[in-house]
Amino acid sequence: MKKLSVFWFRRDLRLEDNTGLYYALQQETDVLPLFIFDRTILDDLEDKTDARVSFIHDQIQNLKEELEKKGSTLLVKYGTPEEVYQELIKKFEIQAIYTNRDYEPYAKKRDRAIEKLAEEKGISFLTFKDQVIFEPGEILNGSGEFYKVFTPFSRVWLSKFEETNIEALSYFHWKNLYQTKPEPLISLKEMGFERSSISIPSSNPNEEIIKYYDKTRNFPAENGTSRLGIHLRFGTISIRQLALKAASLNETYLNELIWREFYMMILDYNPQVVDKAFKPAYDQIPWRNNEEEFKAWCEGKTGYPIVDAGMRELNQTGYMHNRVRMIVASFLTKHLLIDWRWGEAYFAKKLLDFDLAANNGGWQWAAGTGTDAQPYFRVFNPSSQTEKFDKDLKYIKKWIPEFGTEKYPKPIVDHKFARQRALDTYKKALDR
């Protein structure tokens, strides 16, 4: 049996500036690159044309081809990680498993199970920081506790960023890759999926967009955001390279990357936020949860044009402009008093760039239930948001062709009434 190490790709689908891969290739043992289409995750996906699965499959094909040019390959398996590793341990004499850390509850549980299996077989399980600049535990307050408020967190983050020599890893010992013949890649169809027709934004950061991000980011009709979310989520770009670029071009853009790490830290320290309010008192809110109204919101038929345009953009493209995400989330939780978890779950199904920490953090922010959240008594007014950010109705008209005709529905609820109802409901629940 051949002695080798394994590098396990997960949220880091690139060869360039990949921390765990870099360190795996530094040691003398041959390195076998591995990717697992994890059935634990895939079996939960209802939509068998999920664009994210098509995207991952394409990235795996690209990685495989790049590695084959170097005389190696990417071993691609379909199953649960434990099944796959049990099979590989029988086939190879594995010395070590290298991988990059993930902070989501399922990922941590999965990694504990593989680490335990590895330990039982005398195999080292080595993990590295790769998808963040500073991981949970690196940015703490004076008492050694995690920050619950973003602004002081971001100040410490920026200070640490300036004093730390952050740089991309550039030299890889490719000669240490395991040299083997490639096998055919499992098809989408074999895993029960079909190719999605949704197009994926480019992974190349547009420097002009980043440079003027603070001026353009709030206007959904403009091409003013980088659309890199899916690439950050699956690691097809390096956070180090992007953060360094952002630091040189636009501090507002860099601030968004800090929010991403803030929410990852919150989730890591507080896994209960997946299904509970960060502020426990807010779990007392008696949500109305009207299913007909929720359906109207999902389909973009609430009679509030800015809300409906956002939902239709999401349904058709897997993307929604960030300003509009805040508006539609506020509308669902405040105007309709529908549980933020319903909205969060819908976004989780539809968003190309779905990331558990950011999605959960954003929804709890909008509902007023989260850390550093928008106070419950702030209720976005869809009309004034439209006036400020889509004055010429370009965004609305793009996504609602029947806008201004008899076919467009009347408002599902009166704004003034809904706002007062939300204030009264929250206040009553919180005053108990």
N, C-alpha and C positions, 0 to 999 in steps of 0.2 A: 504494500500500500504506500502511495506517495504521501510524504509529509507536506502539509501546506497550511496556510492561514486563509481565512475567509474575510473578504470585506463585504458587508451587507448594506446595500443601498436602500434608503427609505425616502426621507424628505430631502434628498440631496442628489437629484438626478443629473449630475454633471461630473466630468473628469477634472475640470479646472478648479483650482482653489478649494479642494474638498479635504477638510482636515483629517478625518478618519482614514481616508484612502491614502493621503500623504504619509501618515505615520505607519500604516500597514506596509507600504512599499519601502519604508526606511530599513525594515529588518530583512534578514537574509532569506527567510523562508518564502517560497513562491506564494503569490496571493491570487486566490480565485475570487473574482467579483461575482456577487450573487444579488438577485432581486427576487422577491416573493410576491406574487399576486395573492394577497392575503384574503382568504375566503371569509374570515371573521368579519372583515369590512365589506367585501363585495357582496356577500349574501344579504346584507342589510339594505342594499340599494334597490329601491322599487323600480326606478326608471332604467330599463335595460339599454337605453340609448344615452346614458349619462355621459356628457361631454368630457368630464374629468377622466373617465376610464379610457376613452379614446385618446385623450391627451397623454396620459401616462403610457399607454401602449406605444404611441408614436415616439415618446422620449426613450423608452426602453429599446425600441428598434434602433434609434440613433446611437445610444450608448453602446449597444451590441456591435454595431458596425464600426464605431470608433475603436473599440477594444480589439476587434478582429483585424484591423489594420496594424495593430501592434503584436499580432500573432497569438492573441489570447481570445477570450470571448466573455460574454456575460451569461452566467448560468441563470436561467429564468425558470422558476417553479411556480406552480399553482396549488395552493393548499393552505393549511394553517402553519405558522412558523414552527411550532413544536413538531408537527409531522415531518416537515421538510428537514429540520435539523437532525431528527432521529435517523432519517434516511441517509443524510450526508455523512453522519458520524460512522455509519456502517461501511460506507463506500471509501472514505478518505481517512487518513490519520491527521486529524485537524489539531494544530498546535494552539491556535488563537482565533477568536472572532473579533473583528474590528467593526465598529459602527459609530454613527453620530447620534448624540442624545436627542430625545424627544420628550416633551414635558406634558403631554396630554395623558389623562388617566388611563385610557386603554393602552397607550404605548408603554407607559411605565409598568403596567401589569404584565404585558407581553414580554418586556425586556427582563423583568425579574424571573419569569418562567424560563426563558432561554438561558439566563445566567446560571440559574439553579441546575438546569440540564447540563450545561457546559462544565460546571464545577464537579458534578458527579462523575464526569468523564475525564477530569484532569485538564480541561481546556480553559485557557484564559479568555475572559470576556472583557474587552477593552472599549470604553466609550469616550467620545470627544465632544467638545462644544463646537458647533458648526452653524446652526441656523439662527444664531443671535450674536450680537456683539458682546453683551453681558447677560449671563444666564441667571436664573433665580438663585439668590444667595450672594450674588456679587454686589448688588446695590441695596444696602441696608441703612436704616436710620441710626442715630447715635446710640440707641438702646439695643442695636443688633437685631431689630425686627424689620419685616417687610413694610414698605410704604403703602399706605391705603389711599394716598392722594397723589395725583399725577405730577403736579408742578414741582414739589420738592424732589420727587423721584427723578424728573427730567433734569433738574439742576445738577444733581449728583452724577447722573449718567453722562451729561455733557462734560463736566469737569474731569471725570474719569477717562472719557473718550479722548480729551485733549492731552492728558498726561500719559496715555497708554500708546505704545507704538503699534497701532493696528495696521497690518499689511496683508496682502494676499500671498498665499503660498504658491511659489512659482516653479520650483524644480522637483520633478517627480522621477523616481527610479523605475521607469517603465520596464526595464530589463527584468525586474522581479515579478512581473505578472506571470501567472501560470500559463504555460503554452499548451494549448489544446485545440482540437478541432471544434468548430461551432456546430450547434444543433439548431434545427428550425425553431423559430419563435412560436409559442402557443398563440393561436388566433383569438380575436375577440369572441368569435362565434363559439369556439370551444369552451369559453368561460361563461357562455350564456348572454353575451352582450352584442350589440350592433353598433356600427359606427355612427357617431353623431354628426349632424350637419352644421352644428354651431362652430363658428370660426374662433380661433384662439389669437389673442393679441401678440404682437412681437415681444421677444424677450430682450431686445436691445433697448437700453434706457435712452429715451429721447432727451438729449441735453437741453434743447430749447424749452421743452415742456417743464422740465425740472427747474430750469433757471427762472421761469416766470410763474412757477406753481402758486406762489402766495397771491398773485393777482388774478389767476384764471380758475383756481380750483373749485370755486363755489358756483360756477355757472354751467349747468348741465348741458346747454346747447353748444358749448365750446369744447374743443379738443384740448382740455386743460389739465388732464390727469394722466399719469404715466401708464396706467393699465397693467402694472407689473405684478399685481396681487397673486395671480395663479403661479407665476414663476418663483415668487418668494415662498409660496405655500409648498411647492414641490421641489424647491431648491434647484431649479434649472438656471438660476442666477445666484451669484454669491452675495450674501448680505454685507460682507466686508467691502467688496468692490462698490456696491451700491451706496453704502453709508459714506465711504470716502468721497465718492462723486457728489453726493448730496451735501456733504459738509463744505465742499468747495463751491457749490452752486446756489444752494437755497436752504436757509435754516428752517423754514416752515416745512419743507419736504422732509428734512432730517427729523423734525419733531414728530411727523407721522410714523417714522420708523421706530422712534422711542415709544410711542403709544403701543405699537405692536409688541414690544418687549415688556411694557408695563402689564398688558393683559396676559401675556404668557406667564409672567411672574405671579399675578393674582391667581390664575388657574392652578399653577403648580402648588402654591401654598394653601389654596382653598378649593380642592376638587369638588366640594359640595355645591359650588355655584353652577355646575352643569344642570342641576334640576331644582336648585333652591335660590332664593334671593340672597345676595351678598349681605344685605341688611335684613336680618331675620324678621323684624317687625313687618316688613312689606309682604311677607307670606300670608298676612292676615287680610289682604285686599280681596274683597268678594268680586272677582271678575265676572262680567256678564256672559262672556263666551257664547254669543249668539252665532250659530253655525251659518245661517244665511248671510249675515253681515261679513263673517270671515271669508266666505266664498266670494262675495262681491269684492272684497279687498284683494284676495288672491288673483282674481281675474281682471283687476283694474277697472271695476265698474261701480265705484263708490259715488260718482258724481262730483268728486273733487279732482280737477284735472291734473294737478301736479302729482297727486298720489297715484292716480290711474296711469299716468305716463310712466312713472317709475316702475310700477308693477308690470306693465306691458313690456318695457325694456328688459326687465329681469327675465320674464317668461320667454321672450324671443331670443335673447342673446346670452343669458347667464351672467349678465353684468348689470349693475345699477350704480349710477353716479353717487358719490359719497354724501353730498348734501341731501340728495333725494332719499337716501337710505335713512337719514335722521328724520326726515319729514314723514315718510311712510310708517316708520316705527312709532313715532310719537302719535300719529293718527290712530294706529291700531290699538295702542295701549291706553291712550287718553280719550280720544273721541269715541271709540267703540268699547272701551274697557274690556278688551280681550287680552288674555294672559300673554305676556311677552314670550313665554315658552312656545306658544303656537306660532308666532311670527318667526322666532328663532329657528324652529324646526323647518318652516317653509323655506327660509333663506338657505338653510343647510342643504336642502334638496336641490336648490336651483342655482346657487352662486358658483361660478367657476373658481373663484378665489376663496371659497369657504374655508375658514380656519376657525376651529372651535373656540380658541381663546378670544380672538378678535370679535367673532360673531356674538358670543355670549356677552363679552364686555360691552359691545355696542348696543345690544338690545337692553341690557340692564341699565346702561346709561340713559337710554331714551325713556325707559319705564320709570326711572327714578329709584330703582331697587338696588342698584349696584354701587361699587366703589366709585367715589368721585363723580357721582351721577348728576345729571340735570335734575334740579329740585322738582318735586312732583307738581308744584304749583306753576311751573313753566310749561305751558302748552303751546306748541307751535301752531300758528295760524296759517293754514295752507294758502290763503289769499295773500297775506303779507309776504310770505316766503316766495310766492310766485312773482309778486311785484318787485321784490328785491333781486331775485336770481334768474327769472325767466320773463322779464318785462315784455319782450316782444312775442312771447308765446311760441318761440321756435321749437323748443324741446317738447312742449305739450302737443303742438300740431304734428310734429314728426311721429309721435307714438299714438296719437288719437286722431285718426283721419276723420271720424264723425264729429269731432269737437265743433260746437256751434250749431249743430243740426238737431232735429227732433229725435234722432236716434241715440243721442248721448243722454245717459240717465240723469235724473234729478239727484241732488245731494241726498245721501243716505241718512244724514242727520244734520241738524242745524248747528253751526259752529258754536254760537253763544251758549245754547242749551247744553251741548256736549262738554264744553269747557267747564261750565258750572257743575255739571253732574260729576265730572272727574274730580274736581277740587273737593266737593262734598264727600264723595266715596273714599278718597284717599284720607282726608282729614278724619273722618269718622273711624276708619280702620286703624289709623295710627294713634288716635287719642284714647284707645281702649286701655 
